[in-house]
Amino acid sequence: MQSNPRIQQQLAAWVEENKGHVILGTTAQYIPELGKADPSKLGICMLDEDGNYYCAGDTDEKFTLQSISKALTFIALSCHYGLEFVLERVDVEPTGEAFNSIIPFEIHRPNKPFNPFINAGAITVSSLLPGRTSQKKYEYLLSFLEKLVGHPLEMDHDVYDSEWKSSHRNRALAYYLKEAGFLEIEVEEALDIYIRQCSIQVSTQDLALIGLIIAYDGYNPITEEKFFSEEIAQVAKVLMVTCGMYNSSGNFAAHVGIPAKSGVSGGIMAAVPPKLHSQTYEFRAGAGIGVYGPAIDVQGNSAAGTMMLRQISKEWDLSIF
């Protein structure tokens, strides 16, 4: 459903304008199955508080969550055990290193991973999900996500298999976490649940809906359901601003200014909180955004998707800063 043709037309125009930026990236070749994606694809979906979807470009594509799942697993775990429990085990500090780096542990020797969005922190969070086995942990997370989007979700088994076979760095990180006492389960189980969550398939519409719920502090303004607390949502949004776009998070915050989490499949989930004092009227009451553009830059973010969000945020005054 959409109620404003002008917004729809503008989004379609911006997708076409930004498609040229796909040449600034390439698909994630280090995960062979992701490397097969069509790098020319670009799509966006925005959802407002009244349930109006505005979608343009390649929005019929399904893709895997990859690192976007880190934000959602953090929220799911916080819902079950409480935010204090989670923050006792992972911090909320940026690292300045690559998302899969082991350097911060070797140099700083922290008493817990720096944040839940680096791979070490994400593997730790995943391992703590309720359930005695990785299958039960996965089922808990999947059920939580399905409640958010309102329909069944599936895992892409080809991506899972490809990632399992190529996850040498993550396996090394997991062994380091185990040796340091951060993991309460075995390495292979921790890696299994982590790769499972990364391999869950979604659409831009799904990301837009979850982004809207996060923007509204855990509340779905369309169905009037409350899924998680304002406190959990606020910490998640802070992490999305400071750590959500890998090592481009500071640049993204400065030029886009919207809480967001990206993944190497080319997806971006963004949460635009209500901004009633804005000088423009587009999405003044907030919005959720889902982007798909599998050509990623050297930091791991959708090259064209990031440029498109920069343009949209500027033109419609969506920055929270």
C-alpha positions in Angstrom: 0.0 0.0 0.0 1.2 3.5 -0.8 -0.6 6.8 -0.4 1.8 9.4 -1.9 2.7 8.9 -5.6 5.2 11.7 -5.4 7.3 9.8 -2.9 7.2 6.7 -5.0 8.3 8.6 -8.1 11.1 10.3 -6.2 12.4 7.0 -4.8 12.3 5.4 -8.3 14.3 8.3 -9.7 16.9 8.1 -7.0 17.4 4.4 -7.6 18.1 5.1 -11.2 20.5 7.9 -10.4 22.5 5.8 -8.0 22.7 2.6 -10.0 25.9 3.9 -11.5 27.5 3.6 -8.1 27.5 -0.2 -8.3 30.8 0.0 -10.1 32.3 1.2 -6.8 31.9 -2.2 -5.3 31.9 -5.9 -6.0 30.0 -8.9 -4.5 31.4 -10.7 -1.5 33.8 -13.1 -3.2 35.2 -14.5 0.0 31.8 -16.2 0.5 31.5 -18.0 -2.8 27.7 -18.2 -2.8 27.4 -14.4 -2.1 29.9 -13.8 -4.9 27.3 -15.2 -7.4 24.8 -12.3 -6.8 24.1 -9.9 -9.7 26.2 -6.7 -8.8 23.9 -4.5 -10.8 20.9 -5.0 -8.5 19.7 -2.0 -6.4 16.4 -1.6 -4.5 14.9 0.2 -1.6 11.8 0.0 0.4 10.5 2.6 2.9 7.7 2.0 5.4 5.9 4.8 7.3 3.9 4.7 10.5 0.6 4.2 8.7 1.7 1.1 6.9 2.5 2.7 3.5 5.3 0.9 1.7 7.3 2.8 -1.0 9.5 0.5 -2.9 11.6 1.1 -6.0 14.2 -0.9 -7.9 15.0 -4.6 -7.3 12.8 -5.1 -4.2 11.6 -8.6 -5.2 15.0 -10.1 -4.4 15.5 -12.3 -1.4 18.9 -12.1 0.3 20.6 -13.2 3.5 20.8 -11.1 6.7 24.5 -11.6 7.2 25.7 -8.9 9.7 22.3 -7.3 9.9 21.5 -10.3 12.1 23.9 -9.0 14.7 21.6 -6.2 15.7 18.6 -8.5 15.8 20.3 -11.2 17.8 21.5 -8.6 20.3 17.8 -7.4 20.7 16.5 -11.0 20.9 19.0 -12.0 23.6 18.3 -8.8 25.5 14.6 -9.5 25.4 15.1 -12.9 26.9 17.8 -12.3 29.6 17.6 -8.6 30.0 19.9 -5.8 28.8 22.1 -5.9 31.9 22.9 -9.6 31.3 24.0 -9.0 27.7 26.1 -5.9 28.5 28.0 -7.8 31.2 29.2 -10.0 28.3 29.7 -7.6 25.4 30.6 -3.9 25.5 29.3 -1.1 23.3 32.6 0.5 22.2 33.8 0.9 18.6 37.1 -0.8 17.8 38.5 1.0 14.8 39.5 -2.4 13.4 37.9 -4.6 10.8 34.8 -6.4 11.8 36.6 -9.8 11.7 39.9 -8.7 13.3 41.6 -10.5 16.1 43.9 -7.5 16.8 41.9 -5.8 19.5 42.0 -9.0 21.6 45.8 -9.4 21.2 46.6 -5.7 21.9 44.0 -4.7 24.5 43.1 -8.0 26.0 39.6 -6.8 27.1 37.5 -8.7 29.6 34.8 -8.9 27.0 34.3 -8.3 23.3 34.2 -4.6 22.4 30.7 -4.6 20.9 28.1 -7.1 19.5 28.6 -6.0 15.9 32.2 -7.2 15.5 32.3 -10.9 14.7 33.8 -11.8 18.0 31.0 -10.0 19.9 28.4 -11.4 17.5 29.6 -15.0 18.0 29.5 -14.5 21.7 26.0 -13.1 21.7 24.8 -15.9 19.4 26.2 -18.6 21.6 24.2 -17.2 24.6 20.8 -17.5 22.9 18.4 -19.7 24.9 18.5 -23.4 24.1 20.8 -26.3 24.8 21.8 -26.9 21.2 22.6 -24.6 18.2 19.3 -25.9 16.6 17.3 -24.7 19.6 19.1 -21.4 19.7 18.4 -20.9 16.0 14.7 -21.8 16.5 14.4 -19.2 19.3 15.9 -16.5 17.1 13.9 -17.5 14.0 10.7 -17.4 16.1 11.6 -13.9 17.4 12.2 -12.6 13.9 9.1 -14.1 12.4 7.0 -12.3 15.1 8.6 -9.1 14.0 7.9 -9.5 10.3 4.6 -11.4 10.6 5.4 -14.3 8.3 7.7 -17.4 8.2 11.4 -17.0 7.3 13.8 -19.5 5.8 17.5 -20.1 5.9 19.4 -20.1 2.6 21.2 -23.5 2.9 23.5 -22.8 -0.1 24.8 -19.7 1.6 25.1 -21.5 4.9 27.1 -24.3 3.3 29.3 -21.8 1.5 29.9 -19.8 4.6 30.6 -22.8 6.8 33.3 -24.0 4.4 34.9 -20.6 4.1 34.7 -19.3 7.7 38.3 -19.8 8.6 38.7 -16.4 10.2 35.5 -16.8 12.2 36.5 -20.3 13.3 39.9 -18.8 14.5 38.0 -16.1 16.4 35.7 -18.7 18.0 38.6 -20.7 19.2 40.2 -17.5 20.7 36.9 -16.7 22.4 36.7 -20.2 23.8 40.3 -20.1 25.1 39.6 -16.7 26.7 36.5 -18.0 28.4 33.9 -16.0 26.5 32.1 -19.0 25.0 30.0 -21.3 27.2 29.4 -23.8 24.4 31.8 -25.6 22.0 33.3 -23.8 19.1 31.6 -25.7 16.3 28.2 -25.1 18.0 28.9 -21.4 18.4 30.0 -21.1 14.8 26.9 -23.1 13.6 24.4 -20.8 15.2 26.2 -17.7 14.1 26.3 -18.8 10.4 22.7 -19.9 10.6 21.6 -16.5 11.7 23.6 -14.8 9.0 22.0 -17.1 6.4 18.3 -16.2 7.1 16.6 -14.8 4.0 14.8 -11.5 4.1 13.4 -8.9 1.7 13.8 -5.1 1.7 10.2 -5.0 3.0 11.1 -7.2 6.0 14.0 -4.9 6.8 11.9 -1.8 6.4 9.3 -3.2 8.9 12.0 -4.2 11.5 13.6 -0.8 11.0 10.3 0.9 11.7 9.9 -1.1 14.9 13.3 -0.1 16.1 12.7 3.5 15.2 9.6 3.4 17.4 11.5 1.9 20.3 10.3 -1.6 20.0 6.7 -0.7 19.1 4.9 -1.5 15.8 2.7 1.6 15.1 0.8 -0.3 12.4 -0.3 -3.3 14.5 0.1 -1.5 17.8 2.2 -4.4 19.2 5.1 -3.9 21.6 8.0 -6.3 20.9 10.8 -5.0 23.1 11.6 -2.2 25.6 12.5 1.4 24.8 15.8 0.8 26.7 16.8 -2.1 24.4 15.8 -0.1 21.3 17.9 2.9 22.4 21.0 0.8 23.0 20.5 -0.9 19.6 20.2 2.4 17.8 23.3 3.8 19.5 25.2 0.7 18.3 23.8 1.1 14.9 25.1 4.7 14.7 28.5 4.0 16.2 29.3 0.5 14.8 26.5 -0.5 12.3 28.3 0.3 9.1 31.7 -1.3 9.9 34.6 1.0 9.6 32.5 3.6 7.7 30.2 4.1 10.7 31.6 7.6 11.5 31.4 8.7 7.9 27.9 7.3 7.5 26.8 9.1 10.7 28.2 12.4 9.5 26.7 12.2 6.0 23.6 10.1 6.4 22.9 10.4 10.2 20.4 7.5 10.4 20.8 4.4 12.7 21.6 1.6 10.3 23.1 -1.9 10.1 24.6 -3.4 7.0 25.6 -6.8 5.8 28.0 -8.2 3.2 25.1 -9.6 1.2 24.4 -5.9 0.3 21.5 -5.4 2.7 21.1 -2.3 4.9 18.4 -1.9 7.6 17.8 1.7 8.8 15.6 3.1 11.5 14.4 6.7 11.1 13.0 8.0 14.4 10.1 10.5 14.4 11.4 14.0 13.8 8.4 16.3 14.1 10.5 19.5 14.0 11.9 18.7 10.6 11.5 21.3 7.9 10.2 18.8 5.4 7.1 16.6 5.6 8.4 13.3 4.1 8.6 10.8 6.9 8.5 13.3 9.7 6.8 10.7 11.8 9.6 8.2 11.3 10.2 5.3 8.9 11.9 2.0 8.4 14.2 1.5 5.4 15.4 -1.7 3.7 18.0 -1.5 1.0 19.6 -4.2 -1.2 22.6 -3.7 -3.4 25.0 -6.6 -3.4 28.0 -4.7 -4.8 29.8 -3.9 -1.6 32.7 -1.5 -1.0 36.0 -2.3 0.8 34.3 -1.8 4.2 31.6 -4.3 3.4 28.7 -1.9 2.8 26.5 -1.7 -0.3 28.3 0.9 -2.4 25.2 2.2 -4.3 22.9 1.7 -1.4 25.0 3.9 0.9 25.2 6.7 -1.7 21.4 6.5 -2.2 20.8 6.7 1.5 23.1 9.7 1.7 21.0 11.5 -1.0 17.7 10.5 0.6 18.7 11.7 4.0 19.9 15.0 2.7 16.9 15.7 0.5 14.3 14.7 3.1 16.1 15.8 6.2 16.1 12.4 7.9 19.4 12.8 9.9 18.9 12.5 13.6 21.8 15.0 14.1 
